[in-house]
């Protein structure tokens, strides 16, 4: 894309609205059915050249971060499985005057859901688990949910993976900022205790509605079939073979603590003044880890994205990728199942835990994340192996820079065309 084309993209982005949740900012479209048959991109011995508009994008990125009072952020772009450039902004910890750098560990929120979905696909391939198996076989407690359609026993793993099971969105009702409100349920018993006070909002399988608990229920399936806690299963079956050595869940290991980013929220206090709150480097996602608990530096996300794009540069790496999930099984997760908007003109689609986005002639796959003060996105073009990954350690609830975010977001996607 030329700089003039990027400028036109940014001009158009000024007219874009911003969804109430960062997770729903994406626009998605149908993925061609032939994509699964495409081979992985050919490897090259030399590192690809960075996009010609990378410098322009950095300026847009910094302009957004400045206007949204972001404390620290980082972004990188990849081609053919290799990082071709990255850009760090601001501070990982304001009080410590610690700058964001290549070692900084961010929290990736709902990008974690793709790990849970890949784990289900592993069990599908290795153990014959059907995606059309019903969730109440593994989580019978769900029968306590009020079910006006009489269909709770028809909810399948496929519906949970595609956010079409009928559960409410937003997931958690705790939004008043009261001191007694939980961040999110931290134990399974708490989640079960909430079930009699929830209900199905539509007939399962008929439309899209984003659900965090759906991936907690999928994690219960993984644990029952594998005999491992979810975190251990992912460590053994995804992190270890992909050599994601600085990825973890829950409390930060001591040897990584110095690299962990703090996180911040900007909100109005009782007097109406805008204040920045430091939330602390660690927090407890509890039982919600399978839907949003991944912590890692950008380099680990880049290694994960290389797997997603199939950018293997030698036979050993290709074998490791196939051990995690064969290419045909992985690409089958990118076929659209439900539109993410009810507008008749919308082409937004939800696949099996992945968003499918259309920009021009490009079909883009990925996910976003948002938890505590952290926000993130990971998108890739499976036809070119281009990848863009970004993380932010601040969320602005008081004066969010919506237009600036939209410009930055669209410019990031433009890097993948």
C-alpha positions in Angstrom: 0.0 0.0 0.0 1.3 3.5 -0.9 1.4 6.3 1.6 -1.4 8.0 -0.3 -3.5 4.9 -0.1 -2.7 4.7 3.6 -3.8 8.3 4.0 -7.1 7.5 2.3 -7.6 4.5 4.6 -7.0 6.8 7.6 -9.4 9.4 6.3 -12.1 6.9 5.9 -11.4 5.5 9.3 -12.5 8.8 10.9 -16.0 7.9 10.0 -15.8 4.5 11.7 -17.7 3.9 14.9 -16.1 2.1 17.9 -18.0 -0.8 19.5 -18.6 -0.6 23.2 -16.2 -3.5 23.8 -12.7 -3.7 22.2 -13.3 -7.3 21.4 -16.1 -6.3 18.9 -14.2 -3.7 17.0 -13.4 -6.1 14.2 -15.3 -6.3 11.0 -15.3 -9.8 9.6 -16.1 -11.5 6.3 -16.4 -14.9 4.7 -13.2 -16.9 4.2 -12.9 -18.6 0.9 -13.6 -22.3 1.2 -10.4 -23.0 -0.9 -8.2 -21.5 1.8 -7.8 -24.8 3.6 -6.3 -26.4 0.5 -3.7 -23.7 0.2 -0.1 -24.7 1.0 1.9 -22.9 3.7 3.8 -19.9 2.4 7.2 -20.9 0.9 10.2 -20.1 3.1 12.9 -17.8 2.1 16.5 -17.5 3.4 16.4 -13.8 3.8 14.3 -11.7 6.2 11.6 -10.0 4.2 11.6 -6.2 3.9 9.4 -4.2 6.2 6.3 -2.6 4.7 7.0 0.7 2.9 4.3 2.4 5.0 5.8 1.2 8.4 7.1 4.7 9.3 3.7 6.2 8.5 2.0 3.5 10.7 4.3 4.3 13.6 3.3 7.9 13.6 -0.4 6.9 13.6 0.3 4.4 16.4 2.0 7.0 18.5 -0.7 9.6 17.8 -3.3 7.2 19.1 -1.3 6.3 22.2 -0.8 10.0 23.0 -4.4 10.9 22.6 -5.7 8.0 24.6 -3.3 8.5 27.5 -1.7 5.1 27.0 1.2 4.5 29.4 2.9 1.8 27.3 2.4 -0.2 24.2 4.3 -2.2 21.6 3.6 -3.4 18.0 5.4 -5.6 15.5 4.9 -6.7 11.9 6.0 -10.0 10.5 6.5 -11.5 7.1 7.1 -15.2 6.4 7.5 -16.1 10.0 10.1 -13.4 10.8 9.8 -10.1 12.6 10.6 -7.4 10.1 10.1 -4.5 12.5 8.7 -3.5 15.9 8.0 -0.3 17.7 7.8 0.3 21.4 6.0 3.2 23.0 6.1 4.6 26.5 6.5 2.9 29.9 5.9 -0.6 31.2 5.8 0.8 34.7 5.4 4.5 35.3 6.5 4.6 38.9 9.7 2.6 38.1 10.3 4.6 35.0 10.7 1.3 33.2 10.4 1.6 29.4 8.6 -0.9 27.2 11.2 -3.0 25.3 11.5 -6.4 23.6 11.3 -8.3 26.9 8.2 -6.6 28.2 5.4 -9.0 29.2 1.8 -8.0 28.4 -1.5 -9.7 29.2 -3.2 -10.8 26.0 -6.8 -11.3 27.2 -9.2 -13.0 24.8 -6.5 -14.0 22.3 -6.2 -16.8 24.9 -9.5 -18.2 23.5 -7.6 -19.4 20.4 -5.4 -21.6 22.6 -8.6 -23.2 24.1 -10.1 -23.7 20.7 -6.9 -25.3 19.3 -6.8 -27.6 22.3 -10.3 -28.8 21.5 -9.3 -29.4 17.9 -6.3 -31.4 19.1 -8.7 -33.7 21.0 -10.9 -33.8 18.0 -8.0 -35.1 15.9 -6.3 -37.3 18.5 -9.2 -38.6 20.5 -12.1 -38.4 18.1 -13.9 -35.7 20.1 -16.9 -34.5 18.0 -17.4 -30.7 17.8 -21.1 -31.6 17.8 -20.9 -33.2 21.2 -23.2 -31.5 23.7 -21.6 -29.5 26.5 -24.0 -30.8 29.2 -22.3 -34.2 28.9 -19.2 -32.6 30.4 -20.8 -29.6 32.3 -24.2 -30.9 33.6 -24.4 -27.9 35.9 -25.5 -25.8 32.9 -28.9 -27.4 33.2 -29.4 -24.9 36.0 -29.5 -22.0 33.5 -33.0 -20.7 32.8 -33.8 -22.1 29.4 -37.0 -20.7 27.8 -36.3 -22.6 24.6 -35.9 -26.1 26.2 -32.6 -26.4 24.3 -29.8 -26.3 26.9 -29.0 -30.0 26.1 -28.6 -29.1 22.4 -25.6 -26.7 23.0 -22.6 -28.1 21.2 -18.8 -27.5 21.5 -19.0 -26.0 18.0 -21.6 -23.5 19.2 -19.4 -22.5 22.2 -16.3 -22.1 19.9 -18.3 -19.9 17.6 -20.1 -17.8 20.3 -23.5 -19.0 19.2 -24.7 -20.9 22.3 -27.3 -18.4 23.4 -25.5 -16.9 26.4 -25.7 -13.2 27.3 -23.3 -10.5 26.1 -21.8 -8.7 28.0 -20.8 -11.7 30.0 -20.3 -10.3 33.4 -22.9 -7.9 34.9 -20.5 -6.3 37.4 -20.1 -2.8 35.9 -21.0 -0.3 38.6 -17.6 0.1 40.0 -18.7 -0.8 43.6 -16.0 -2.0 46.0 -17.8 -5.3 46.6 -18.2 -6.2 42.9 -15.8 -9.0 41.8 -13.4 -8.4 38.9 -14.7 -11.7 37.4 -15.6 -15.0 39.1 -12.4 -16.5 40.4 -13.6 -20.0 41.2 -15.7 -22.6 39.5 -18.1 -22.7 42.4 -18.8 -19.0 42.0 -19.6 -19.5 38.3 -21.9 -22.4 39.0 -23.7 -20.4 41.7 -24.5 -17.7 39.1 -26.1 -20.2 36.7 -29.6 -20.2 38.2 -29.7 -16.5 37.7 -28.9 -16.5 34.0 -30.9 -17.5 31.0 -30.5 -18.3 27.4 -31.1 -15.2 25.3 -31.8 -16.9 22.0 -32.1 -20.3 20.5 -28.7 -22.0 20.5 -27.0 -22.1 17.2 -29.0 -19.4 15.5 -26.8 -16.3 15.9 -23.7 -14.8 17.4 -23.3 -13.4 20.9 -19.9 -13.2 22.5 -19.5 -15.3 25.6 -16.5 -15.6 27.9 -17.9 -18.4 30.1 -18.3 -20.5 26.9 -14.6 -21.0 26.8 -14.4 -21.9 30.5 -16.9 -24.7 29.8 -14.7 -25.8 26.9 -11.8 -25.9 29.3 -13.7 -28.3 31.5 -14.0 -30.7 28.5 -10.2 -30.5 27.9 -9.5 -31.2 31.6 -11.9 -34.2 31.7 -10.6 -35.8 28.5 -6.9 -35.2 29.1 -6.7 -35.5 32.9 -4.6 -32.3 33.0 -5.5 -28.9 34.4 -6.1 -26.6 31.4 -2.9 -24.6 32.1 -0.8 -27.8 32.1 -2.5 -29.1 29.0 -1.7 -26.0 27.0 1.8 -25.9 28.3 2.5 -29.5 27.2 0.6 -29.4 23.9 1.0 -25.8 22.6 3.6 -23.8 24.4 6.3 -26.5 24.7 6.3 -27.7 21.0 6.2 -24.1 19.8 9.0 -23.1 22.2 7.0 -20.3 23.8 9.3 -20.2 26.8 8.2 -16.9 28.3 4.5 -17.6 28.2 2.5 -18.3 31.4 -0.8 -18.1 33.2 -1.7 -16.6 36.6 1.0 -15.2 38.9 4.2 -14.1 37.2 7.2 -16.5 37.8 9.9 -14.9 39.8 12.5 -15.0 37.0 10.1 -13.1 34.7 8.8 -10.6 37.3 11.1 -7.8 36.3 9.8 -7.8 32.7 6.1 -7.8 33.6 4.2 -4.7 32.6 2.0 -2.9 35.0 -1.5 -1.9 33.8 -3.5 1.2 34.1 -7.1 2.5 33.8 -8.2 6.0 33.2 -11.6 6.9 34.6 -13.6 9.6 36.4 -13.7 9.7 40.1 -16.7 10.6 42.2 -16.0 14.3 41.7 -15.9 13.9 37.9 -12.1 14.4 37.7 -10.2 12.1 35.3 -7.7 10.0 37.2 -5.3 7.3 36.3 -5.2 4.2 38.4 -2.3 1.8 38.7 -3.7 -1.7 38.9 -0.6 -3.7 39.7 1.6 -6.0 37.7 -0.3 -9.1 38.6 -4.0 -9.8 39.0 -6.0 -13.0 39.5 -8.1 -14.1 36.5 -9.1 -17.2 38.4 -11.4 -19.6 36.6 -11.5 -17.2 33.6 -7.9 -18.0 32.6 -9.0 -20.3 29.7 -10.9 -17.3 28.1 -8.3 -14.6 28.8 -5.3 -15.5 30.9 -2.2 -15.6 28.6 0.8 -13.5 29.6 3.8 -13.2 27.3 6.2 -10.8 25.5 5.4 -10.0 21.9 8.2 -12.4 20.7 6.2 -15.4 22.0 3.1 -14.1 20.2 5.2 -13.8 17.1 6.3 -17.4 17.4 2.6 -18.4 17.8 1.7 -16.4 14.7 4.4 -18.1 12.7 2.6 -21.4 13.5 -0.8 -19.9 12.6 0.6 -18.8 9.2 2.5 -22.0 8.6 5.7 -20.2 8.1 8.1 -23.1 8.8 11.7 -22.6 7.6 12.9 -26.2 8.1 11.5 -29.7 8.3 11.9 -29.8 12.1 9.8 -26.7 12.6 7.2 -28.0 10.2 7.0 -31.3 12.1 6.5 -29.4 15.4 3.7 -27.4 13.8 2.0 -30.5 12.6 2.3 -32.1 16.1 0.5 -29.1 17.5 -2.2 -29.2 14.8 -2.1 -30.3 11.2 -2.6 -27.5 8.7 -5.9 -28.8 7.4 -7.4 -28.9 10.9 -6.1 -25.4 11.7 -7.4 -23.8 8.5 -10.8 -25.5 9.1 -11.2 -23.2 12.1 -11.2 -20.2 9.9 -14.4 -20.9 7.9 -17.1 -18.4 8.9 -20.1 -19.7 10.8 -22.1 -16.7 12.0 -22.2 -13.0 11.1 -21.2 -10.7 13.9 -23.8 -8.1 12.9 -27.5 -8.3 12.1 -27.2 -5.7 9.4 -28.1 -7.1 6.0 -25.1 -5.5 4.4 -22.6 -6.8 7.0 -20.0 -9.3 6.0 -18.7 -9.7 9.6 -18.1 -13.4 10.5 -17.2 -15.5 13.5 -15.4 -18.8 12.9 -14.2 -21.3 15.5 -12.8 -18.8 18.0 -11.1 -16.7 15.2 -12.5 -13.5 13.7 -12.5 -13.4 9.9 -12.1 -9.9 8.5 -12.3 -8.6 4.9 -10.4 -5.5 3.8 -10.4 -4.9 0.1 -9.3 -8.2 -1.5 -7.6 -9.4 1.7 -9.1 -11.9 4.0 -7.6 -11.4 7.5 -7.8 -13.8 10.5 -7.2 -13.0 14.2 -8.5 -12.0 17.5 -8.5 -9.1 20.0 -8.1 -9.0 23.7 -9.2 -6.8 26.6 -8.8 -7.6 30.4 -8.0 -5.3 33.3 -6.2 -2.4 31.8 -4.5 -4.5 29.0 -5.7 -4.5 25.4 -4.3 -6.3 22.4 -4.8 -7.6 18.9 -3.2 -10.3 16.6 -4.1 -10.4 12.9 -2.6 -12.2 10.0 -3.2 -12.7 6.3 -3.0 -16.5 5.7 -2.3 -16.0 2.0 0.8 -13.8 2.4 1.9 -14.8 6.0 1.8 -11.1 7.0 1.2 -10.6 10.7 0.6 -7.5 12.9 0.5 -7.8 16.7 0.0 -5.0 19.2 -0.4 -4.7 23.0 -1.4 -1.8 25.2 -1.2 -1.6 29.0 -3.9 1.1 29.5 -7.6 1.4 29.0 -9.2 4.8 29.0 -12.9 4.8 30.2 -13.1 8.5 30.8 -12.1 10.1 27.5 -11.5 7.2 25.0 -9.9 8.4 21.8 -12.3 6.5 19.5 -11.4 8.1 16.2 -7.7 7.9 16.8 -8.1 4.2 17.7 -10.0 3.5 14.6 -7.4 5.2 12.5 -4.6 3.2 14.1 -6.6 -0.1 13.9 -7.4 0.3 10.2 -3.8 1.3 9.5 -2.7 -1.9 11.2 -5.0 -4.0 9.0 -3.8 -2.1 6.0 -0.3 -3.4 6.6 -1.6 -6.9 5.8 -3.1 -6.2 2.4 
